[in-house]
Amino acid sequence: MSIQRSDVEKVAGLARLQLGREEVERLTRDCQAILDYFETVRGAEADGGRPTRVPDRSAPLREDRPDSEPLERPLEQIAPAWREGYFTLPRLPAMDGNDSAEDES
Amino acid sequence: MDMSELDGMTVSALCDELRSRRLRVEDLLQTTLRRIAASDDGERPLNAFISVAGPELLEEAARADRALDAGDAVGPLAGIPVAVKDNICTSVLPTSCGSKILEAYISPYEATAVRKLRAAGALVVGKANLDEFAMGSSTENSAFGPTRNPWDRDRVAGGSSGGSAAAVAANLVPLALGSDTGGSVRQPASFCGVVGVKPTYGRVSRYGLVAFASSLDQIGTFARSVEDAARLLEVIAGMDRLDSTSADHPVSRLAEATGGGIDELTIGIPSEYFPDALDRGIASLCRGAVERLETLGAEIREISLPSTSYAIPAYYLVANAEASSNLARYDGVRYGLRAAGSDSTLAVYRETRGLGFGTEVKRRITLGTYGLSAGYYDEYYGQGQRVRQLIAADFERVFSAGVDVVFTPTTPSVAFRIGEKAEDPVQMYLSDVFTVTANLARLPAASIPLGRVEGLPVGGQFIGRGFAEESVLRAARVLETSIAENALTTEA
């Protein structure tokens, strides 16, 4: 599998990760080396070791009733921006058709 | 009492001193805080802690002294200073995860393990340094600088729980909590010459442990003896309704249970963990340990765990995918850093994450997102999960054939130099080659010091059946006692 700069840029977009030009170059190089090494994992099934069952435990369910753990400090103390009981952000792109609006809402 | 007597003292001895009032909690705490400060003096600071407790803890210590003076019933760790890895939430001290993105974050809730520690009377003296979000094997990936190895300050302490391991090894605290996703308790324990225990997945609640790879993460314990590590595990273990993956499995008195012999144990020695290329000094110490275990009554059996060579890629395929999903929550909206001046919601996400995460975290998010993206899911994440089942099946087969505990080296090398592997991520990943299997198979494991090679500590690892911590700890303690007795005889 060959990794190009464009692959890293696309994945960074999906992961909402802003990367500088040098970071993209370094990540392209590193990811190529790491994925080349990961190719060795394909030998596992070639060795005939196909797993026959999945022994994972399923998580137990709690009783279906409302419950909450009280917080030791209010959320506004840890929020980067907070107004009248809400976290605030620049306007969502869906609200005005673009992603450059500046109003906090 | 003379505070130099505290060096190397076990927790039970410390508890005796505190209860007899020969030692006061306030004096012990003041000494601990002074030692932590002194460990950061000079050009090569130990840097084991990211944050250290302030005056509020002195009040807690004074309360503990008053209770002990009055002869009141106190918890099993009353007055004992404990370090907590900085990815485990505390509601007084910050929880940074070694990351700029959470630099000033103080959690609005406390992890269950920390709540249990405090209920047992322990004093949380500080938050220990770690690789950012526990991603690393050297603690060099911390945004707050690397933790240095107390045995040689030009070398790494291991990781990701390097601060916890170094704090115990340097006699700053007798106990510490860490987290182990692929060896992050056992590998630094090995590099720093202390005991590190990773319990069975589900044994300790993960509530309040900041998630890295949720199907692999588990809180573990550091101490200077197996008994102390068991004592701490006993306090934090147990089912928790706040973590649906915590197991409803009885918690025995682990410290007491480690007291027995090993004549009824069959110990498996897997050939795959002793490759020809293994460091000769490490191989020699491990072979010596195997001979010792046999002399002490265990049946030794050569075994094979054939899928071992696929463990590192399988581990990183699974862990990176889970990490990329877990770390999506750091977007600058509800807590932590928000990049200044971003002019849209998307820009807040992108710029905050670009600014807040370090190189290794970005690498893993990129690889994990790639492995989960359309068209690659089965090829990468699916493949990792299938190989994980093979590795678990290897262990199941040897345990079904009568092996109780598996013994291996903990690491393929001693602590490496700071910067030595920083530019080669694959080499860095390979330092976890003997530890990731226990996480993939969800098994309990412990590393104990076997001796030293060229002046640096070497660890040996025991891996047991799920929820059979007792067997793992018993074998580890018997070997630890034998090594200590031999050292005394040699000195004499």
Boltz contact constraints between the chains, C-beta under 6 A:
constraints:
  - contact:
      token1: [A, 11]
      token2: [B, 366]
      max_distance: 6.0
  - contact:
      token1: [A, 11]
      token2: [B, 369]
      max_distance: 6.0
  - contact:
      token1: [A, 11]
      token2: [B, 370]
      max_distance: 6.0
  - contact:
      token1: [A, 14]
      token2: [B, 369]
      max_distance: 6.0
  - contact:
      token1: [A, 15]
      token2: [B, 365]
      max_distance: 6.0
  - contact:
      token1: [A, 15]
      token2: [B, 369]
      max_distance: 6.0
  - contact:
      token1: [A, 16]
      token2: [B, 349]
      max_distance: 6.0
  - contact:
      token1: [A, 16]
      token2: [B, 350]
      max_distance: 6.0
  - contact:
      token1: [A, 16]
      token2: [B, 353]
      max_distance: 6.0
  - contact:
      token1: [A, 17]
      token2: [B, 353]
      max_distance: 6.0
  - contact:
      token1: [A, 17]
      token2: [B, 354]
      max_distance: 6.0
  - contact:
      token1: [A, 18]
      token2: [B, 350]
      max_distance: 6.0
  - contact:
      token1: [A, 18]
      token2: [B, 351]
      max_distance: 6.0
  - contact:
      token1: [A, 18]
      token2: [B, 354]
      max_distance: 6.0
  - contact:
      token1: [A, 27]
      token2: [B, 366]
      max_distance: 6.0
  - contact:
      token1: [A, 30]
      token2: [B, 363]
      max_distance: 6.0
  - contact:
      token1: [A, 30]
      token2: [B, 425]
      max_distance: 6.0
  - contact:
      token1: [A, 31]
      token2: [B, 367]
      max_distance: 6.0
  - contact:
      token1: [A, 33]
      token2: [B, 426]
      max_distance: 6.0
  - contact:
      token1: [A, 34]
      token2: [B, 425]
      max_distance: 6.0
  - contact:
      token1: [A, 37]
      token2: [B, 426]
      max_distance: 6.0
  - contact:
      token1: [A, 38]
      token2: [B, 313]
      max_distance: 6.0
  - contact:
      token1: [A, 40]
      token2: [B, 313]
      max_distance: 6.0
  - contact:
      token1: [A, 41]
      token2: [B, 310]
      max_distance: 6.0
  - contact:
      token1: [A, 41]
      token2: [B, 313]
      max_distance: 6.0
  - contact:
      token1: [A, 41]
      token2: [B, 314]
      max_distance: 6.0
  - contact:
      token1: [A, 41]
      token2: [B, 383]
      max_distance: 6.0
  - contact:
      token1: [A, 41]
      token2: [B, 387]
      max_distance: 6.0
  - contact:
      token1: [A, 44]
      token2: [B, 310]
      max_distance: 6.0
  - contact:
      token1: [A, 44]
      token2: [B, 387]
      max_distance: 6.0
  - contact:
      token1: [A, 44]
      token2: [B, 390]
      max_distance: 6.0
  - contact:
      token1: [A, 49]
      token2: [B, 390]
      max_distance: 6.0
  - contact:
      token1: [A, 51]
      token2: [B, 386]
      max_distance: 6.0
  - contact:
      token1: [A, 51]
      token2: [B, 389]
      max_distance: 6.0
  - contact:
      token1: [A, 51]
      token2: [B, 390]
      max_distance: 6.0
  - contact:
      token1: [A, 59]
      token2: [B, 244]
      max_distance: 6.0
  - contact:
      token1: [A, 59]
      token2: [B, 245]
      max_distance: 6.0
  - contact:
      token1: [A, 71]
      token2: [B, 108]
      max_distance: 6.0
  - contact:
      token1: [A, 71]
      token2: [B, 109]
      max_distance: 6.0
  - contact:
      token1: [A, 72]
      token2: [B, 91]
      max_distance: 6.0
  - contact:
      token1: [A, 72]
      token2: [B, 108]
      max_distance: 6.0
  - contact:
      token1: [A, 73]
      token2: [B, 108]
      max_distance: 6.0
  - contact:
      token1: [A, 78]
      token2: [B, 335]
      max_distance: 6.0
  - contact:
      token1: [A, 80]
      token2: [B, 332]
      max_distance: 6.0
  - contact:
      token1: [A, 80]
      token2: [B, 338]
      max_distance: 6.0
  - contact:
      token1: [A, 87]
      token2: [B, 333]
      max_distance: 6.0
  - contact:
      token1: [A, 87]
      token2: [B, 334]
      max_distance: 6.0
  - contact:
      token1: [A, 89]
      token2: [B, 345]
      max_distance: 6.0
  - contact:
      token1: [A, 90]
      token2: [B, 343]
      max_distance: 6.0
  - contact:
      token1: [A, 90]
      token2: [B, 344]
      max_distance: 6.0
  - contact:
      token1: [A, 90]
      token2: [B, 345]
      max_distance: 6.0
  - contact:
      token1: [A, 92]
      token2: [B, 345]
      max_distance: 6.0
  - contact:
      token1: [A, 99]
      token2: [B, 344]
      max_distance: 6.0
  - contact:
      token1: [A, 99]
      token2: [B, 346]
      max_distance: 6.0
  - contact:
      token1: [A, 100]
      token2: [B, 343]
      max_distance: 6.0
  - contact:
      token1: [A, 100]
      token2: [B, 344]
      max_distance: 6.0
  - contact:
      token1: [A, 102]
      token2: [B, 343]
      max_distance: 6.0
